[in-house]
Structure formats: structure tokens, C-alpha cells
Amino acid sequence: MSFNKQQLGVKIYLIAVISAALVFLFFHNPLGFFSPALVFFLILHLVLENLDVYLPHAKASVSVGFATNLAIILLFGPGPA
């Protein structure tokens, strides 16, 4: 089920948990590899993972989140990914 089809309470809960995790990582930085570029790519990955590209001749769709996933692995290594 996509994020758009979830109930309002579920959406609020997910946004609160993700925001709390980002704030915690911003102030705590436990592993020392937290950077603004990594935050940008993680947010981009979360947005693009929910974006589907529908194929023209089939009733199927492809997620474009793999491209950002690969970019994160190539730029920052497998640890942060």
C-alpha cells in the first residue's frame, strides 16, 4: 500500500518517527559519517522510492528509487547505505 493511500494517523506517525530519527542522528552522529550530502540523498531516496513510473504497454510500474540507492552506495560506501 502506498503512502498516499494510508490513513491520516499512519501518515502522521511515519512522519513523526522519521523526523525524530533525523533529528537524533543530526545531534548525536554515532558513527561519524553523517553529512548534509548524505541527508540530501536519503531524503531524495525516500521521495523517489514512492514515485512509480508506469510502463507504456503493460499494467505494471517500476520504482525509480534504485538509482538513488546505487548513487548512495557509490558515493558514501556500503556502511551509510
Buried (B, 14 or more C-beta within 10 A) or exposed (E): EEEEEEEEEEEEEEEEEEEEEBEEBEEEEEEEEBEEEBEEBBEBBEEBBEEBEEEEEEEEEEEBBEEBBEBBEEEBEEEBB
